């Protein structure tokens, strides 16, 4: 299963992914770390598409081997989210504007349904999300 946690920079994607990975005991890939390994710090539209393909490729490998994987990255447009093609999406909608104006301008509010919409932090957000994903996995495995 490919889980995408997306949202503006500073919305809590990595914080949540780190905690969720421990609860689900699965693979986790952070976009900044993947960019660092690829030495690719360009943020044009083409580069954002390239990053979505890169993240999808890594996640698809995990899924191919029947492993659950979490990827957290901005994934700012409907197209980048379609490129990633998640089985389960979490939209971190906890801030109105991130720290990068170009990303704020590019970010598209999801028009397709997301599986879990985080609008506000609670002490147990990671626990509630882990439970929701576990239910989703069980329902889809039946």
DSSP file (Angstrom, degrees, kcal/mol; ACC not computed):
  #  RESIDUE AA STRUCTURE BP1 BP2  ACC     N-H-->O    O-->H-N    N-H-->O    O-->H-N    TCO  KAPPA ALPHA  PHI   PSI    X-CA   Y-CA   Z-CA
    1    1 A X              0   0    0      0, 0.0    68,-2.8     0, 0.0     2,-0.6   0.000 360.0 360.0 360.0 133.2    0.0    0.0    0.0
    2    2 A X  E     -a   69   0A   0     66,-0.2    85,-2.2    83,-0.1    86,-1.7  -0.894 360.0-167.5-101.6 118.4    1.3    3.5   -1.0
    3    3 A X  E     -ab  70  88A   0     66,-3.1    68,-2.7    -2,-0.6     2,-0.5  -0.927   2.3-161.4-109.0 126.3    0.4    6.2    1.5
    4    4 A X  E     -ab  71  89A   0     84,-2.7    86,-2.9    -2,-0.5     2,-0.6  -0.933   6.9-170.9-108.7 124.5    0.9    9.8    0.5
    5    5 A X  E     +ab  72  90A   0     66,-2.6    68,-1.8    -2,-0.5     2,-0.3  -0.966  25.1 167.5-109.8 113.7    1.0   12.5    3.2
    6    6 A X  E     + b   0  91A   0     84,-2.7    86,-3.4    -2,-0.6     2,-0.3  -0.873   9.9 109.9-130.8 160.1    0.9   15.9    1.3
    7    7 A X  E     - b   0  92A   0     67,-0.5    86,-0.1    66,-0.4     3,-0.1  -0.914  64.0 -41.2 159.9 178.8    0.5   19.5    2.1
    8    8 A X  S >  S-     0   0    0     84,-0.6     3,-1.9    -2,-0.3     5,-0.3  -0.227  72.9 -84.1 -64.4 154.5    2.3   22.9    2.2
    9    9 A X  T 3  S+     0   0    0      1,-0.3    90,-0.4     2,-0.1    -1,-0.1  -0.409 119.8  25.1 -57.5 130.6    5.8   23.1    3.7
   10   10 A X  T 3  S+     0   0    0     88,-0.1    -1,-0.3    -2,-0.1    -2,-0.1   0.482  86.1 115.1  92.7   3.5    5.5   23.4    7.5
   11   11 A X  S <  S-     0   0    0     -3,-1.9    83,-0.1    81,-0.1    -2,-0.1   0.592  92.7 -98.6 -84.1  -9.9    2.1   21.7    7.7
   12   12 A X  S  > S+     0   0    0     -4,-0.2     4,-2.4    -5,-0.1     5,-0.2   0.622  76.9 137.5 106.2  16.0    3.4   18.8    9.7
   13   13 A X  H  > S+     0   0    0     -5,-0.3     4,-2.8     1,-0.2     5,-0.2   0.943  77.5  40.3 -59.3 -51.7    3.9   16.1    7.0
   14   14 A X  H  > S+     0   0    0      2,-0.2     4,-2.6     1,-0.2     5,-0.2   0.903 113.6  54.0 -69.0 -41.6    7.2   14.8    8.2
   15   15 A X  H  > S+     0   0    0      1,-0.2     4,-1.5     2,-0.2    -1,-0.2   0.940 115.0  41.0 -56.3 -48.5    6.3   15.0   11.9
   16   16 A X  H  X S+     0   0    0     -4,-2.4     4,-3.0     1,-0.2     5,-0.2   0.918 113.4  52.8 -67.9 -43.9    3.2   12.9   11.2
   17   17 A X  H  X S+     0   0    0     -4,-2.8     4,-2.7    -5,-0.2     5,-0.2   0.899 107.0  53.1 -59.9 -41.6    4.9   10.5    8.8
   18   18 A X  H  X S+     0   0    0     -4,-2.6     4,-1.2     1,-0.2    -1,-0.2   0.914 115.1  40.0 -61.0 -43.7    7.7    9.8   11.3
   19   19 A X  H  X S+     0   0    0     -4,-1.5     4,-1.7    -5,-0.2    -2,-0.2   0.881 115.5  51.0 -73.7 -39.0    5.2    8.9   14.0
   20   20 A X  H  X S+     0   0    0     -4,-3.0     4,-2.8     1,-0.2     5,-0.3   0.887 104.9  57.4 -66.3 -38.6    2.9    7.0   11.6
   21   21 A X  H  X>S+     0   0    0     -4,-2.7     4,-1.5    -5,-0.2     5,-1.1   0.899 106.9  48.9 -59.4 -40.8    5.8    4.9   10.3
   22   22 A X  H  <5S+     0   0    0     -4,-1.2    -1,-0.2    -5,-0.2    -2,-0.2   0.891 113.0  47.0 -66.2 -39.1    6.5    3.7   13.8
   23   23 A X  H  <5S+     0   0    0     -4,-1.7    -2,-0.2     1,-0.2    -1,-0.2   0.878 120.7  36.6 -71.2 -37.8    2.9    2.8   14.4
   24   24 A X  H  <5S-     0   0    0     -4,-2.8    -1,-0.2    -5,-0.1    -2,-0.2   0.588  98.0-138.1 -90.6 -10.6    2.5    1.0   11.1
   25   25 A X  T  <5 +     0   0    0     -4,-1.5     2,-0.2    -5,-0.3    -3,-0.2   0.961  58.4 127.5  50.3  59.4    6.0   -0.5   11.1
   26   26 A X      < -     0   0    0     -5,-1.1    43,-0.2    -6,-0.1    -1,-0.2  -0.741  65.3 -73.7-133.0 178.1    6.4    0.2    7.4
   27   27 A X  E     -c   69   0A   0     41,-1.9    43,-2.2    -2,-0.2     2,-0.3  -0.415  43.6-165.7 -72.7 153.8    8.9    2.0    5.0
   28   28 A X  E     -c   70   0A   0     41,-0.2     2,-0.4    -2,-0.1    43,-0.2  -0.981   8.5-171.8-146.3 131.8    8.9    5.8    5.0
   29   29 A X  E     -c   71   0A   0     41,-2.7    43,-1.9    -2,-0.3     2,-0.4  -0.989   9.9-154.6-127.9 125.8   10.5    8.1    2.4
   30   30 A X  E  >  -c   72   0A   0     -2,-0.4     4,-2.1    41,-0.2     3,-0.3  -0.830  16.4-136.5 -99.1 133.2   10.8   11.9    3.0
   31   31 A X  H  > S+     0   0    0     41,-2.4     4,-2.9    -2,-0.4     5,-0.2   0.851 102.9  54.7 -60.1 -38.3   10.9   14.0   -0.2
   32   32 A X  H  > S+     0   0    0     40,-0.3     4,-2.3     1,-0.2    -1,-0.2   0.905 109.7  47.7 -64.0 -39.4   13.7   16.3    1.2
   33   33 A X  H  > S+     0   0    0     -3,-0.3     4,-2.3     2,-0.2    -2,-0.2   0.894 112.4  48.9 -67.1 -38.8   15.9   13.2    1.8
   34   34 A X  H  X S+     0   0    0     -4,-2.1     4,-2.1     2,-0.2    -2,-0.2   0.909 111.4  49.6 -67.4 -41.4   15.2   11.8   -1.6
   35   35 A X  H  X>S+     0   0    0     -4,-2.9     5,-2.1     2,-0.2     4,-0.9   0.905 109.9  52.4 -61.4 -40.9   16.0   15.2   -3.2
   36   36 A X  H ><5S+     0   0    0     -4,-2.3     3,-0.6     1,-0.2    -2,-0.2   0.931 110.5  46.7 -61.4 -45.8   19.2   15.3   -1.2
   37   37 A X  H 3<5S+     0   0    0     -4,-2.3    -1,-0.2     1,-0.2    -2,-0.2   0.860 116.9  43.8 -65.8 -34.1   20.2   11.8   -2.4
   38   38 A X  H 3<5S-     0   0    0     -4,-2.1    -1,-0.2    -5,-0.2    -2,-0.2   0.558 103.7-133.7 -84.2  -8.2   19.4   12.8   -6.0
   39   39 A X  T <<5 +     0   0    0     -4,-0.9     2,-0.5    -3,-0.6    -3,-0.2   0.932  59.7 139.5  51.1  49.9   21.1   16.2   -5.6
   40   40 A X      < +     0   0    0     -5,-2.1    -1,-0.2    -6,-0.1    -2,-0.1  -0.880  16.3 156.0-129.3  96.7   18.0   17.8   -7.2
   41   41 A X        +     0   0    0     -2,-0.5     2,-0.3    -3,-0.1    -1,-0.1  -0.005  33.8 122.9-111.7  26.5   17.0   21.0   -5.6
   42   42 A X        -     0   0    0      1,-0.1    -2,-0.0     5,-0.1     0, 0.0  -0.680  39.2-170.7 -87.7 144.7   15.1   22.5   -8.5
   43   43 A X        +     0   0    0     -2,-0.3    -1,-0.1     4,-0.1    -2,-0.0   0.027  36.9 128.2-128.5  27.1   11.5   23.4   -8.0
   44   44 A X  S  > S-     0   0    0      1,-0.1     4,-2.3     4,-0.0     5,-0.2  -0.226  77.5 -98.7 -68.8 171.9   10.2   24.3  -11.5
   45   45 A X  H  > S+     0   0    0      1,-0.2     4,-2.1     2,-0.2     5,-0.2   0.927 127.3  50.2 -59.2 -43.9    7.0   22.5  -12.7
   46   46 A X  H  > S+     0   0    0      1,-0.2     4,-2.4     2,-0.2    -1,-0.2   0.901 110.7  49.3 -62.0 -40.5    9.1   20.0  -14.6
   47   47 A X  H  > S+     0   0    0      2,-0.2     4,-2.4     1,-0.2    -1,-0.2   0.862 108.8  52.4 -68.3 -35.2   11.3   19.4  -11.5
   48   48 A X  H  X S+     0   0    0     -4,-2.3     4,-2.1     2,-0.2    -1,-0.2   0.878 110.4  48.4 -68.0 -36.5    8.2   18.9   -9.4
   49   49 A X  H  X S+     0   0    0     -4,-2.1     4,-2.4     2,-0.2    -2,-0.2   0.913 110.4  51.9 -66.0 -42.4    6.9   16.3  -11.9
   50   50 A X  H  X S+     0   0    0     -4,-2.4     4,-2.5     1,-0.2    -2,-0.2   0.910 109.8  49.3 -59.7 -42.4   10.3   14.6  -11.8
   51   51 A X  H  X S+     0   0    0     -4,-2.4     4,-2.9     2,-0.2     5,-0.2   0.894 108.9  52.1 -65.8 -39.6   10.2   14.4   -8.1
   52   52 A X  H  X S+     0   0    0     -4,-2.1     4,-2.4     2,-0.2    -2,-0.2   0.913 111.9  46.5 -62.7 -41.7    6.6   13.0   -8.1
   53   53 A X  H  X S+     0   0    0     -4,-2.4     4,-2.5     2,-0.2    -2,-0.2   0.907 112.4  51.0 -64.6 -41.5    7.9   10.3  -10.6
   54   54 A X  H  X S+     0   0    0     -4,-2.5     4,-1.9     2,-0.2    -2,-0.2   0.934 112.7  44.7 -61.8 -47.4   10.9    9.7   -8.4
   55   55 A X  H  X S+     0   0    0     -4,-2.9     4,-2.5     1,-0.2    -1,-0.2   0.893 113.1  51.5 -65.0 -39.7    8.8    9.3   -5.2
   56   56 A X  H  X S+     0   0    0     -4,-2.4     4,-3.2    -5,-0.2     5,-0.2   0.905 107.6  53.0 -63.6 -41.1    6.3    7.1   -7.1
   57   57 A X  H  X S+     0   0    0     -4,-2.5     4,-1.6     2,-0.2    -1,-0.2   0.918 111.3  45.3 -61.7 -44.1    9.1    4.8   -8.4
   58   58 A X  H  X S+     0   0    0     -4,-1.9     4,-1.6     2,-0.2    -1,-0.2   0.935 116.4  45.5 -64.3 -46.9   10.4    4.3   -4.9
   59   59 A X  H  X S+     0   0    0     -4,-2.5     4,-2.7     1,-0.2    -2,-0.2   0.882 108.9  56.0 -66.2 -38.4    7.0    3.7   -3.4
   60   60 A X  H  X S+     0   0    0     -4,-3.2     4,-2.8     1,-0.2    -1,-0.2   0.867 103.9  54.9 -62.6 -35.6    6.0    1.3   -6.3
   61   61 A X  H  X S+     0   0    0     -4,-1.6     4,-1.3    -5,-0.2    -1,-0.2   0.928 110.1  45.6 -62.7 -44.5    9.0   -0.8   -5.5
   62   62 A X  H  <>S+     0   0    0     -4,-1.6     5,-2.3     1,-0.2     3,-0.4   0.937 114.4  48.2 -62.5 -46.3    7.9   -1.2   -1.9
   63   63 A X  H ><5S+     0   0    0     -4,-2.7     3,-2.2     1,-0.2    -2,-0.2   0.896 105.4  58.5 -62.9 -40.0    4.3   -1.9   -2.9
   64   64 A X  H 3<5S+     0   0    0     -4,-2.8    -1,-0.2     1,-0.3    -2,-0.2   0.838 105.6  50.6 -57.3 -33.7    5.5   -4.5   -5.5
   65   65 A X  T 3<5S-     0   0    0     -4,-1.3    -1,-0.3    -3,-0.4    -2,-0.2   0.104 123.6-107.4 -93.5  21.8    7.2   -6.4   -2.7
   66   66 A X  T < 5S+     0   0    0     -3,-2.2     2,-0.4     1,-0.2    -3,-0.2   0.815  75.9 135.6  58.7  35.2    3.9   -6.3   -0.7
   67   67 A X      < -     0   0    0     -5,-2.3     2,-0.3    -6,-0.1    -1,-0.2  -0.898  56.2-122.9-112.7 144.7    5.2   -3.7    1.8
   68   68 A X        -     0   0    0     -2,-0.4   -41,-1.9   -43,-0.2     2,-0.4  -0.645  33.2-170.8 -80.0 140.4    3.3   -0.6    3.0
   69   69 A X  E     -ac   2  27A   0    -68,-2.8   -66,-3.1    -2,-0.3     2,-0.5  -0.998  15.9-154.0-138.8 138.5    5.1    2.6    2.4
   70   70 A X  E     -ac   3  28A   0    -43,-2.2   -41,-2.7    -2,-0.4     2,-0.4  -0.932  11.2-173.8-107.5 132.7    4.6    6.2    3.5
   71   71 A X  E     -ac   4  29A   0    -68,-2.7   -66,-2.6    -2,-0.5     2,-0.6  -0.997   4.9-164.4-123.6 127.9    5.9    9.1    1.4
   72   72 A X  E     +ac   5  30A   0    -43,-1.9   -41,-2.4    -2,-0.4     2,-0.3  -0.952  29.4 129.2-115.2 121.8    5.6   12.6    2.6
   73   73 A X        -     0   0    0    -68,-1.8   -66,-0.4    -2,-0.6    -2,-0.1  -0.980  66.2-101.6-161.5 163.9    6.1   15.5    0.2
   74   74 A X        +     0   0    0     -2,-0.3   -67,-0.5   -68,-0.2    -1,-0.1   0.911  41.3 179.4 -55.9 -48.3    4.4   18.7   -0.9
   75   75 A X        -     0   0    0      1,-0.1     6,-0.1   -69,-0.1    -2,-0.1   0.936  12.5-173.2  44.6  65.9    3.0   17.1   -4.0
   76   76 A X        +     0   0    0     31,-0.1    32,-3.4     4,-0.1     2,-0.3   0.592  46.6  50.1 -78.2 -15.1    1.4   20.5   -4.8
   77   77 A X  S  > S-     0   0    0     30,-0.2     4,-2.2     1,-0.1     5,-0.2  -0.810  79.8-115.0-124.5 162.4   -0.8   19.8   -7.9
   78   78 A X  H  > S+     0   0    0     -2,-0.3     4,-2.2     1,-0.2     5,-0.1   0.875 118.2  54.4 -58.1 -36.8   -3.5   17.4   -9.0
   79   79 A X  H  > S+     0   0    0      2,-0.2     4,-2.7     1,-0.2    -1,-0.2   0.929 107.3  47.4 -66.0 -45.2   -1.1   16.2  -11.6
   80   80 A X  H  > S+     0   0    0      1,-0.2     4,-2.0     2,-0.2    -1,-0.2   0.885 113.2  49.7 -65.0 -35.2    1.7   15.5   -9.2
   81   81 A X  H  X>S+     0   0    0     -4,-2.2     4,-2.1     2,-0.2     5,-0.5   0.875 111.1  49.4 -69.1 -35.6   -0.7   13.6   -7.0
   82   82 A X  H  <5S+     0   0    0     -4,-2.2    -2,-0.2     2,-0.2    -1,-0.2   0.892 108.5  53.5 -67.7 -39.2   -2.0   11.6  -10.0
   83   83 A X  H  <5S+     0   0    0     -4,-2.7    -2,-0.2     1,-0.2    -1,-0.2   0.922 110.7  46.3 -60.1 -44.0    1.7   10.8  -10.9
   84   84 A X  H  <5S-     0   0    0     -4,-2.0    -2,-0.2    -5,-0.2    -1,-0.2   0.890  90.9-162.6 -68.2 -38.9    2.3    9.4   -7.4
   85   85 A X  T  <5 -     0   0    0     -4,-2.1    -3,-0.1    -5,-0.1   -83,-0.1   0.959  11.8-160.9  58.0  61.5   -1.0    7.4   -7.6
   86   86 A X      < -     0   0    0     -5,-0.5   -83,-0.2     1,-0.1     3,-0.2  -0.330  24.8-147.3 -72.6 152.2   -1.4    6.8   -3.8
   87   87 A X  S    S+     0   0    0    -85,-2.2     2,-0.3     1,-0.3   -84,-0.2   0.710  93.4  20.7 -83.9 -25.3   -3.7    4.1   -2.4
   88   88 A X  E    S-b    3   0A   0    -86,-1.7   -84,-2.7     2,-0.0     2,-0.4  -0.978  75.8-159.6-147.6 128.2   -4.4    6.2    0.6
   89   89 A X  E     -b    4   0A   0     -2,-0.3    27,-1.6   -86,-0.2    26,-0.7  -0.905   7.4-168.2-118.5 140.8   -4.0   10.0    0.8
   90   90 A X  E     -bd   5 116A   0    -86,-2.9   -84,-2.7    -2,-0.4     2,-0.7  -0.988  10.9-156.3-124.0 118.8   -3.6   12.3    3.8
   91   91 A X  E     -bd   6 117A   0     25,-2.4    27,-2.5    -2,-0.5     2,-1.3  -0.869   5.8-151.9-100.1 116.7   -3.9   16.0    3.2
   92   92 A X  E     +bd   7 118A   0    -86,-3.4   -84,-0.6    -2,-0.7     2,-0.3  -0.730  26.4 165.6 -87.0  92.8   -2.2   18.1    5.9
   93   93 A X        +     0   0    0     25,-2.4    -1,-0.1    -2,-1.3   -86,-0.1  -0.384  31.3 121.2-105.5  49.9   -4.4   21.2    5.7
   94   94 A X        +     0   0    0     -2,-0.3     2,-0.3   -83,-0.1    -1,-0.2   0.548  67.3  41.8 -96.6  -9.2   -3.1   22.7    8.9
   95   95 A X        -     0   0    0     -3,-0.3   -87,-0.2     1,-0.1     3,-0.1  -0.955  62.9-144.4-136.0 155.2   -1.8   26.0    7.6
   96   96 A X  S    S+     0   0    0     -2,-0.3     2,-0.4     1,-0.3    -1,-0.1   0.796  87.9  19.4 -87.1 -31.7   -3.0   28.6    5.1
   97   97 A X        -     0   0    0    -89,-0.1    -1,-0.3   -87,-0.1     2,-0.1  -1.000  69.0-146.8-142.4 138.3    0.4   29.6    3.7
   98   98 A X        -     0   0    0     -2,-0.4   -88,-0.1     2,-0.3     6,-0.1  -0.239  38.0 -95.6 -90.8-173.4    3.8   27.9    3.7
   99   99 A X  S    S+     0   0    0    -90,-0.4     2,-0.6     1,-0.1   -89,-0.1   0.516 105.1  70.8 -85.3  -5.0    7.2   29.5    3.9
  100  100 A X     >  -     0   0    0      1,-0.1     4,-2.4   -91,-0.1     3,-0.4  -0.943  63.5-160.3-118.1 114.6    7.8   29.4    0.1
  101  101 A X  H  > S+     0   0    0     -2,-0.6     4,-2.7     1,-0.2     5,-0.2   0.867  91.9  56.6 -61.3 -38.5    5.7   31.8   -2.0
  102  102 A X  H  > S+     0   0    0      1,-0.2     4,-1.4     2,-0.2    -1,-0.2   0.885 110.6  45.3 -62.7 -35.9    6.2   29.9   -5.3
  103  103 A X  H  > S+     0   0    0     -3,-0.4     4,-2.4     2,-0.2    -2,-0.2   0.903 110.8  52.7 -72.6 -41.6    4.8   26.8   -3.6
  104  104 A X  H  < S+     0   0    0     -4,-2.4    -2,-0.2     1,-0.2    -1,-0.2   0.925 111.5  47.3 -56.0 -44.9    1.9   28.7   -2.1
  105  105 A X  H  < S+     0   0    0     -4,-2.7    -1,-0.2     1,-0.2    -2,-0.2   0.834 117.2  42.5 -67.0 -33.0    1.1   30.0   -5.5
  106  106 A X  H  < S+     0   0    0     -4,-1.4    -1,-0.2    -5,-0.2    -2,-0.2   0.762  86.6 108.9 -84.8 -27.8    1.3   26.6   -7.2
  107  107 A X     <  -     0   0    0     -4,-2.4     2,-0.5    -5,-0.1   -30,-0.2  -0.284  54.1-156.3 -62.8 128.2   -0.5   24.5   -4.5
  108  108 A X        -     0   0    0    -32,-3.4     2,-0.2    -2,-0.1     3,-0.1  -0.907  18.8-122.0-107.2 127.3   -3.9   23.3   -5.6
  109  109 A X        -     0   0    0     -2,-0.5   -31,-0.1     1,-0.1   -33,-0.0  -0.469  46.0 -98.0 -60.3 132.9   -6.6   22.4   -3.1
  110  110 A X        -     0   0    0      1,-0.2    -1,-0.1    -2,-0.2     4,-0.1  -0.307  37.3-175.2 -59.8 131.8   -7.4   18.8   -3.8
  111  111 A X        +     0   0    0      2,-0.1     2,-0.2    -3,-0.1    -1,-0.2   0.670  68.7  70.5 -97.9 -22.9  -10.5   18.4   -5.9
  112  112 A X  S    S-     0   0    0      1,-0.1     0, 0.0     0, 0.0     0, 0.0  -0.600 102.2 -87.9 -88.1 156.1  -10.6   14.6   -5.6
  113  113 A X        -     0   0    0     -2,-0.2     2,-0.3     2,-0.0    -1,-0.1  -0.305  37.6-150.3 -61.8 143.6  -11.5   13.0   -2.3
  114  114 A X        -     0   0    0     -4,-0.1     3,-0.2     1,-0.1   -24,-0.1  -0.840  14.9-132.6-108.2 154.9   -8.7   12.4    0.1
  115  115 A X  S    S+     0   0    0    -26,-0.7     2,-0.4    -2,-0.3   -25,-0.2   0.834  92.3  18.0 -77.0 -31.2   -8.9    9.6    2.6
  116  116 A X  E     -d   90   0A   0    -27,-1.6   -25,-2.4     2,-0.0     2,-0.6  -0.961  65.9-163.6-145.9 122.8   -7.9   11.6    5.6
  117  117 A X  E     -d   91   0A   0     -2,-0.4     2,-0.8   -27,-0.2   -25,-0.2  -0.916   6.1-161.6-112.3 108.6   -8.1   15.4    5.9
  118  118 A X  E     +d   92   0A   0    -27,-2.5   -25,-2.4    -2,-0.6     3,-0.1  -0.812  25.1 156.2 -94.0 109.3   -6.1   16.8    8.8
  119  119 A X        +     0   0    0     -2,-0.8     2,-0.3     1,-0.3    -1,-0.2   0.650  66.9  22.2-102.5 -22.0   -7.3   20.4    9.5
  120  120 A X  S    S-     0   0    0    -25,-0.0    -1,-0.3     5,-0.0     2,-0.3  -0.998  78.6-115.6-149.3 142.4   -6.3   20.7   13.1
  121  121 A X        +     0   0    0     -2,-0.3     2,-0.3   -27,-0.1    -3,-0.0  -0.580  30.1 179.1 -80.3 139.8   -3.7   19.0   15.3
  122  122 A X    >   -     0   0    0     -2,-0.3     3,-1.6     1,-0.0     4,-0.3  -0.900  43.8-106.8-128.6 162.9   -4.8   16.9   18.3
  123  123 A X  T 3  S+     0   0    0     -2,-0.3     3,-0.2     1,-0.3     4,-0.1   0.787 120.9  40.5 -60.2 -26.1   -2.6   15.1   20.7
  124  124 A X  T 3> S+     0   0    0      1,-0.2     4,-2.9     2,-0.1     5,-0.3   0.035  73.9 120.8-113.8  27.2   -3.7   11.8   19.1
  125  125 A X  H <> S+     0   0    0     -3,-1.6     4,-2.3     1,-0.2     5,-0.2   0.912  79.9  47.7 -57.3 -43.7   -3.7   12.7   15.4
  126  126 A X  H  > S+     0   0    0     -4,-0.3     4,-2.4    -3,-0.2    -1,-0.2   0.884 112.8  48.7 -67.1 -36.9   -1.1   10.0   14.6
  127  127 A X  H  > S+     0   0    0      2,-0.2     4,-2.3     1,-0.2    -2,-0.2   0.933 112.4  47.6 -66.8 -45.6   -3.0    7.4   16.5
  128  128 A X  H  X S+     0   0    0     -4,-2.9     4,-2.3     1,-0.2    -2,-0.2   0.901 114.0  47.7 -62.4 -40.7   -6.3    8.2   14.9
  129  129 A X  H  X S+     0   0    0     -4,-2.3     4,-2.7    -5,-0.3     5,-0.2   0.911 109.6  52.1 -68.2 -42.1   -4.7    8.2   11.5
  130  130 A X  H  X S+     0   0    0     -4,-2.4     4,-2.4     1,-0.2    -2,-0.2   0.911 111.4  48.1 -60.0 -41.6   -3.0    4.9   12.1
  131  131 A X  H  X S+     0   0    0     -4,-2.3     4,-2.3     2,-0.2    -2,-0.2   0.917 111.7  49.6 -63.9 -43.3   -6.3    3.4   13.2
  132  132 A X  H  X S+     0   0    0     -4,-2.3     4,-2.3     2,-0.2    -2,-0.2   0.909 112.7  46.5 -63.3 -42.3   -8.0    4.8   10.1
  133  133 A X  H  X S+     0   0    0     -4,-2.7     4,-2.9     2,-0.2    -1,-0.2   0.908 110.1  53.3 -67.2 -41.4   -5.4    3.4    7.7
  134  134 A X  H  X S+     0   0    0     -4,-2.4     4,-2.3    -5,-0.2    -2,-0.2   0.913 110.2  47.9 -60.4 -41.9   -5.4    0.0    9.4
  135  135 A X  H  X S+     0   0    0     -4,-2.3     4,-2.5     2,-0.2    -1,-0.2   0.922 111.5  50.9 -62.5 -43.4   -9.2   -0.1    8.9
  136  136 A X  H  X S+     0   0    0     -4,-2.3     4,-2.3     1,-0.2    -2,-0.2   0.913 110.4  48.9 -60.4 -44.3   -8.7    0.9    5.3
  137  137 A X  H  X S+     0   0    0     -4,-2.9     4,-1.4     1,-0.2    -1,-0.2   0.930 112.4  48.0 -62.6 -45.7   -6.1   -1.8    4.7
  138  138 A X  H  X S+     0   0    0     -4,-2.3     4,-0.7     1,-0.2    -2,-0.2   0.906 112.0  49.5 -63.3 -41.3   -8.4   -4.5    6.3
  139  139 A X  H >< S+     0   0    0     -4,-2.5     3,-0.7     1,-0.2    -1,-0.2   0.910 113.8  45.2 -63.9 -43.0  -11.4   -3.4    4.2
  140  140 A X  H 3< S+     0   0    0     -4,-2.3    -1,-0.2     1,-0.2    -2,-0.2   0.669 107.4  58.3 -78.6 -16.2   -9.4   -3.5    1.0
  141  141 A X  H 3<        0   0    0     -4,-1.4    -1,-0.2     1,-0.2    -2,-0.2   0.609 360.0 360.0 -85.1 -11.7   -7.8   -6.8    1.8
  142  142 A X    <<        0   0    0     -3,-0.7    -1,-0.2    -4,-0.7    -2,-0.1   0.484 360.0 360.0 -76.0 360.0  -11.2   -8.5    2.1
